[in-house]
Every structure is written in C-alpha cells, then in structure tokens.
Amino acid sequence: MKNSGNSLQVAKLVLIFALMPALLLLSADSAAQSMTNPRMRGMSSMQDHHSHPQSRQTVPRPAMDEASGTTFTFASIDVPSATNTLATGINARGEIVGIYYDTAGNSHGFQLKRGAFSTVDVPGSLVGVSGTLQTEANGINNAGDIVGDYYAPPGAPGAPACTAATPPFSPQCRRGFLYRRGQFSDVLVPGKAGSVPNAIAPNGTIYGCDHDDDYFTSMVGFGRIGLDTFITLDAGGSELKNSTESVLGSMNNGATPDGSIIVGLYVDPPDQNGQYHGYIVRDGAFQPYDVPGSAATQTWGINSAADFVGLYDDANGNEHGFLQRWGASAPVTIDVPGGPPFNAALTDAFAINSAGVIVGLYIDASGSLHGYVAHPRRDE
C-alpha cells in the first residue's frame, strides 16, 4: 500500500453511534465544510486542510466524455418522524434502503418500496438478547435482499468479541447482516470480530469490510461469494492477483454484477490521520482513484455499466458527490441545489443503479441530514 506522503491532516470530531441527535447535527457554518461520513462512525473525518491537493486519475479514458451533458432532478427522502435520514442503496427497480435516526438518537435501517417506508431492525435474538439492535441498512439487490450492519450490546452471548468489558458501539460490537426472505443472518469473515457489508450483487455476493478492534490496521475490504467463500484485500486474500499485496484500512463498497470491477475506499496511512482515497480493483489489479484536484475522495457505489459514485472534498474543504462514468475523462460533480426547497450545504453520493439513478445524503443550511434520489436527465 502506498503512503500519501506528508500531507497535513486536520480531522474533525467523529460521529459515534451513541451520540444524541444534537451532536449529529452540524451548524450552518460547519455544514458547508467536510464532515465525518455518518456511515463511517469511529473513523476519522474527511480532511478539509491539506498541504497539497491530490490529483491521481487512473480510470481509462475514452475518446468521448459522456458525463459532461448529464444533469439531475432531485427529490428528498425523509423517513416520517425521523430526525435525520440517509439513503445508502438502490436496486434496478428503484427500491431504496438507508438509515434513519429517531428522537432518542437510535439508528434504524429502512426500505422505501413503491412509496412506502418500512423499518429494518436486526432482532436482538441474533446475538442472544431481547429487543432490537441499532441497525444500518446499506445495500439492496434486485431480489430485495438487504445487507447492512448492527451493534451488539456488550456481553451479548452471540457476539463473543463484544465482551461485557467492551465499550458500547466499539468496532468489536459492529457486525454485518443479511436480510433475505424475512430472515436475518450474520455476515462475518472467519477469524474477524466484526464487519460492515455495504452492497449485495444480483447473484448474492456481498461486499464490505471486516475488522477486529479498530477501523484501520485491522480493517480490509472483503467479498462473500455464496455462503462460505471469501475474498479479501489481505495479502493472500485472493482479491488481488499479487498475493503479497494488501490494502489496510480499506472497504469494498460495490462491484459490477460479474465481480470483475470492485470499488471502494482506503485510508493511507491506515490510521486516524490518514488520507482518504477511492480505489478500483479491476480483474485483480488495484488502482487508486482520486477526483482530480480533490483533497480527499471516497468511492461508494457502482452499477452494471461500471459507472461509480462517491464523495470528495475540494481544495477549499467543501464536500460534494460525484459520478464517474466508466471511461469518461472526468467525473461530474453532484450537488443537491443550495436554494429552496433543499437549501443544501453539502452532498454525498452513495449508490447508483443500472438506470443511472443515484441516492445519497445532503445536509441543509440548518444542519439536518436528508436522503435524496437523483434522476439523470440529458441536457438538450
């Protein structure tokens, strides 16, 4: 894994799962600057000050930039009675999943299908306790299978690494799930304490990251093929052709249906002061990806055409979503409008489906988080 050099990193306060909504909200001033991605609790924020912008661009370039004429029609997604909402995944039928927070600061997964919201909460019985667990729904495939993560309470008998002495919401307590045909099951890489599944392919392959007691040196991207075959970005983990290569502090966030192209993000060096970069793994070869001129980049979702989306900090520390069409010479910036009714100050893009519809989050001028769906339209 390559070191990004001596870039100055200034991390902001981290959003952790146990915080009340008042700490989740940003002021109007800070909302215009980079923030910790709420999907990455416990990891450092996108950095808004660097000694120099990053400019590596590794996606192959064709003769034509198709993305230059693309604009979007936006609509907000807000779960009724929620204090904050994020949209994190979308399938080919337009069914959307995400995360919302209730008035007590607890997180829940949701599914939006045919205009109706339903809650997706992991039952405590999955780890041998009562009630439901704090849940994040991160991805959905065309069959309606949903993946995400949840927090086991310390001492839960079904989560042995999350001991009674472990602080609540620690990495050891953050575990992955699959929700299929009304049943929940764990998604865990053998030998690892926890995981965060972020996407599920049409054939059921799951992509995410595994970890032990931190989100940096012990965290690597994984793919689960079938029920018990795993590939990872560890040395010898079979995702990379070079069996000696590893990418620490990494997250696989999605792939094309055949698995030949995987996208994600990594932190270099893999610690709280590291630089965020996107990446592409194409036929087992690892390539960093940075939005040209950006100070930091995260890649989050990809569709069947290999068009991918994510978020980046510009040189001034302002955060934007982006769309990179496969082979296009440059990405398109995605910003939810700053005027009414959105009044957006910051935009992140998390997923894209085969029709090019994108979902993500935006923060309004008052600091509230909203999901959005963006439908592409071609400029005349």
C-alpha positions in Angstrom: 0.0 0.0 0.0 1.4 3.4 -1.0 1.9 6.2 1.5 0.4 9.5 0.6 3.4 11.4 1.9 3.5 14.2 4.4 0.1 15.8 3.7 -1.2 17.8 6.7 -4.4 16.2 8.0 -6.8 18.0 10.3 -9.6 15.7 11.5 -12.9 16.9 12.8 -15.0 15.4 15.6 -16.1 11.9 14.9 -19.8 11.0 15.0 -20.3 7.8 17.1 -23.3 5.7 17.4 -24.1 6.5 21.0 -24.3 10.3 20.4 -27.6 12.1 20.7 -29.1 13.8 17.7 -27.9 17.2 18.9 -24.3 16.0 18.3 -25.2 14.5 14.9 -26.5 17.9 13.6 -24.0 20.4 12.2 -24.2 24.1 12.4 -25.0 26.0 9.2 -21.3 27.2 9.0 -19.7 23.7 9.6 -22.2 22.0 7.2 -20.5 23.7 4.3 -17.2 22.1 5.2 -16.2 18.4 5.2 -17.7 16.1 7.8 -17.4 12.6 9.1 -19.5 10.4 6.9 -22.2 9.0 9.1 -21.7 5.6 7.6 -18.2 5.5 8.9 -18.6 6.0 12.6 -15.4 5.6 14.5 -13.2 6.6 11.6 -11.6 10.0 11.1 -13.4 12.6 9.0 -12.8 13.7 5.5 -10.0 16.3 5.9 -10.5 19.9 5.0 -6.9 21.1 5.1 -4.0 19.5 3.2 -0.6 20.7 2.2 -1.5 20.0 -1.4 -4.4 18.6 -3.4 -4.3 15.1 -4.7 -4.7 14.6 -8.5 -4.2 11.0 -9.3 -6.7 9.8 -12.0 -6.4 6.2 -13.0 -9.7 5.4 -14.8 -9.1 4.6 -18.5 -10.1 7.5 -20.8 -12.1 7.1 -24.0 -12.4 9.5 -26.9 -15.6 11.0 -25.5 -16.8 12.3 -22.1 -20.4 11.2 -21.9 -20.9 12.6 -18.4 -20.4 16.3 -19.4 -24.0 16.7 -20.5 -25.6 15.0 -17.5 -27.8 16.9 -15.1 -30.2 15.6 -12.4 -33.7 16.1 -11.0 -33.5 15.8 -7.2 -36.1 14.7 -4.6 -35.7 14.5 -0.8 -36.1 11.2 1.1 -37.2 11.7 4.8 -38.5 8.9 6.9 -41.6 10.2 8.8 -40.8 11.4 12.4 -37.1 10.8 11.9 -34.6 13.4 13.0 -32.1 12.6 10.2 -32.2 10.3 7.1 -29.6 8.9 4.8 -30.2 7.0 1.6 -27.5 4.4 1.0 -28.6 1.8 -1.6 -30.9 1.4 -4.6 -31.7 -1.5 -6.9 -32.7 -1.7 -10.5 -36.4 -1.5 -9.6 -35.8 1.8 -7.7 -36.3 0.3 -4.2 -34.1 2.3 -1.8 -32.6 1.4 1.6 -30.9 3.6 4.1 -30.6 4.7 7.7 -32.7 7.0 9.9 -32.4 8.3 13.5 -35.3 8.5 15.9 -35.7 11.3 18.5 -33.8 9.3 21.1 -30.7 9.2 18.8 -31.1 5.5 17.9 -30.4 4.3 14.4 -32.7 2.1 12.2 -32.5 0.7 8.8 -35.3 1.5 6.3 -36.6 0.3 3.0 -38.6 2.6 0.6 -40.6 0.5 -1.8 -43.4 1.8 -4.0 -43.6 5.0 -2.0 -43.9 3.2 1.4 -41.3 3.1 4.2 -40.7 0.1 6.3 -38.2 -0.3 9.2 -35.4 -2.8 9.0 -34.1 -3.6 12.5 -31.9 -6.5 13.4 -33.6 -8.6 16.2 -31.6 -9.0 19.4 -32.2 -12.7 19.2 -29.4 -12.8 16.5 -26.9 -12.4 19.3 -29.0 -13.9 22.2 -30.6 -10.7 23.7 -34.1 -9.3 23.7 -35.4 -6.4 21.7 -34.0 -4.9 18.6 -30.5 -3.6 17.8 -29.2 -0.3 16.4 -29.1 -1.0 12.7 -27.9 0.4 9.4 -29.2 -0.8 6.0 -26.6 -0.2 3.4 -27.4 -2.1 0.2 -30.2 -3.9 -1.7 -30.2 -6.1 -4.8 -32.9 -6.8 -7.4 -34.2 -9.7 -5.3 -34.9 -7.4 -2.4 -32.1 -8.9 -0.3 -30.7 -6.3 2.1 -27.3 -6.0 3.8 -26.0 -3.8 6.5 -24.6 -3.7 10.0 -25.7 -3.6 13.6 -24.2 -3.1 17.0 -24.4 -5.9 19.5 -24.7 -4.8 23.2 -21.5 -5.6 25.2 -21.7 -9.0 26.7 -24.2 -10.4 24.2 -23.6 -14.2 24.2 -23.8 -14.4 20.4 -21.1 -11.8 19.9 -18.1 -13.2 21.7 -15.6 -10.4 20.8 -18.1 -7.8 22.2 -17.4 -8.6 25.8 -19.0 -7.1 28.9 -15.9 -5.0 29.3 -16.0 -3.6 25.8 -17.3 -0.1 25.5 -20.7 0.2 23.7 -20.5 0.8 19.9 -16.9 -0.4 19.7 -15.6 -1.9 16.4 -15.7 -5.4 18.1 -19.5 -5.0 18.5 -20.2 -3.8 14.9 -21.3 -6.8 12.9 -22.8 -7.4 9.5 -26.2 -8.9 8.5 -28.1 -10.2 5.5 -31.9 -9.8 5.5 -33.4 -12.3 3.0 -37.0 -13.5 2.7 -37.9 -12.2 6.1 -34.9 -13.8 7.9 -31.7 -12.2 9.4 -28.4 -13.9 9.3 -24.8 -12.8 10.2 -22.2 -11.8 7.6 -18.8 -12.3 9.3 -15.4 -13.1 7.8 -13.9 -16.1 9.6 -11.4 -15.1 12.3 -12.6 -11.4 12.4 -14.6 -9.8 15.2 -16.8 -7.6 13.0 -17.9 -6.5 9.6 -19.7 -3.8 7.7 -21.4 -5.1 4.5 -22.1 -2.3 2.1 -23.5 -3.8 -1.1 -25.1 -7.0 -2.4 -24.9 -8.1 -6.1 -27.7 -9.7 -8.1 -26.2 -13.1 -7.5 -26.0 -12.6 -3.8 -22.3 -11.8 -3.5 -21.8 -9.4 -0.6 -19.1 -6.6 -0.5 -17.9 -4.7 2.6 -15.1 -4.6 5.1 -14.1 -6.7 8.1 -12.2 -5.6 11.2 -11.1 -6.5 14.7 -10.8 -3.8 17.3 -10.2 -0.8 15.0 -11.2 0.5 11.6 -7.7 1.0 10.3 -4.8 -1.6 10.6 -7.3 -4.4 11.2 -9.8 -3.4 8.6 -9.8 -4.7 5.0 -12.3 -5.0 2.2 -14.0 -8.4 1.6 -16.3 -10.1 -0.7 -18.5 -13.1 0.3 -19.3 -15.4 -2.6 -22.0 -17.9 -1.8 -22.3 -18.8 1.9 -18.7 -19.5 2.8 -16.2 -18.4 0.2 -14.4 -15.1 1.0 -12.0 -12.8 -0.9 -10.3 -10.0 0.9 -7.7 -7.3 0.4 -5.4 -9.0 2.8 -2.2 -10.5 1.5 -3.2 -13.9 0.2 -6.8 -13.0 0.4 -7.4 -13.8 -3.3 -9.0 -10.5 -4.3 -5.7 -9.2 -5.7 -3.6 -11.1 -8.3 -0.4 -10.2 -6.4 -0.7 -12.5 -3.4 1.9 -10.4 -1.4 -0.1 -7.2 -1.8 -2.5 -5.9 0.9 -4.5 -2.8 1.4 -5.1 -2.0 5.0 -7.8 0.5 6.2 -9.9 -0.5 3.1 -13.6 -1.0 2.4 -15.1 -2.8 -0.6 -18.3 -0.8 -1.4 -19.7 -2.5 -4.5 -18.9 -4.3 -7.7 -20.2 -4.9 -11.2 -22.5 -8.0 -11.4 -19.7 -10.2 -12.7 -17.4 -9.1 -9.9 -14.6 -8.1 -12.4 -14.6 -4.5 -11.2 -14.8 -3.7 -7.4 -14.8 -0.1 -6.0 -14.1 1.1 -2.5 -12.1 3.4 -0.3 -9.0 3.2 1.8 -7.0 5.3 4.3 -3.3 5.9 3.7 -1.6 5.5 6.1 -4.2 3.3 7.9 -4.7 5.5 10.9 -6.8 8.4 12.1 -4.5 10.9 10.3 -4.5 9.1 7.0 -5.6 10.4 3.6 -8.8 9.1 2.1 -8.7 7.7 -1.5 -11.1 5.8 -3.6 -9.9 2.7 -5.5 -10.8 0.3 -8.3 -9.9 -3.4 -8.3 -10.1 -4.5 -11.9 -9.5 -8.2 -12.7 -7.4 -8.4 -9.5 -5.3 -5.2 -10.1 -5.5 -2.4 -7.6 -5.7 1.2 -8.8 -6.2 4.3 -6.6 -8.8 6.7 -7.7 -9.0 10.4 -6.7 -11.3 13.0 -8.1 -8.8 15.3 -9.9 -7.8 18.3 -7.8 -9.6 16.9 -4.7 -8.2 16.9 -1.2 -9.8 13.5 -0.3 -12.0 11.0 -2.1 -14.3 8.2 -1.1 -15.9 5.8 -3.7 -19.1 4.2 -2.6 -21.2 2.6 -5.3 -21.1 1.2 -8.8 -23.6 -0.1 -11.4 -23.6 -2.7 -14.1 -22.1 -0.3 -16.6 -19.2 0.3 -14.2 -20.3 3.9 -13.6 -19.4 4.7 -10.0 -20.3 7.4 -7.4 -18.9 8.8 -4.2 -17.9 12.0 -2.5 -14.9 14.3 -2.4 -13.5 17.3 -0.6 -12.4 20.1 -2.9 -9.3 22.2 -2.3 -11.3 24.5 0.0 -12.6 21.7 2.1 -16.1 21.7 0.7 -17.7 18.3 0.2 -19.5 17.1 -3.0 -20.9 14.0 -4.5 -19.5 12.8 -7.8 -20.4 10.5 -10.7 -17.6 8.9 -12.8 -18.8 7.2 -15.9 -16.6 4.3 -16.8 -14.0 5.5 -19.3 -15.1 9.2 -19.2 -12.2 11.7 -19.0 -13.5 13.4 -15.8 -16.2 12.9 -13.2 -19.4 15.0 -12.8 -19.9 16.8 -9.5 -23.3 16.1 -7.9 -24.6 18.9 -5.6 -28.2 19.0 -4.3 -29.4 22.6 -5.0 -28.5 25.2 -2.5 -31.8 27.0 -2.9 -35.3 26.2 -1.8 -36.7 23.6 -1.1 -33.4 21.8 -0.4 -31.1 24.6 0.9 -28.3 22.1 0.7 -24.8 22.9 2.0 -23.1 19.5 1.5 -23.8 16.5 -0.7 -22.6 12.8 -0.7 -23.4 10.2 -3.3 -23.6 6.5 -2.1 -25.2 4.3 -4.7 -26.2 4.2 -8.4 -28.5 1.7 -10.2 -28.5 0.4 -13.8 -30.7 3.3 -14.9 -28.2 5.8 -13.6 -30.4 6.8 -10.6 -28.3 8.0 -7.7 -29.0 8.1 -3.9 -27.2 9.7 -1.1 -27.4 12.4 1.6 -27.4 16.1 1.8 -27.1 18.5 4.8 -29.3 21.6 4.7 -28.4 25.0 6.0 -29.8 24.2 9.5 -27.6 21.1 9.8 -30.2 18.4 9.3 -29.4 15.3 7.2 -31.7 14.2 4.4 -31.6 11.4 1.9 -32.1 12.2 -1.8 -32.7 10.5 -5.0 -31.3 12.0 -8.2 -32.8 11.0 -11.6 -30.5 11.8 -14.6 -31.7 13.9 -17.5 -29.8 14.8 -20.6 -29.3 18.4 -21.4 -30.6 19.3 -24.8 
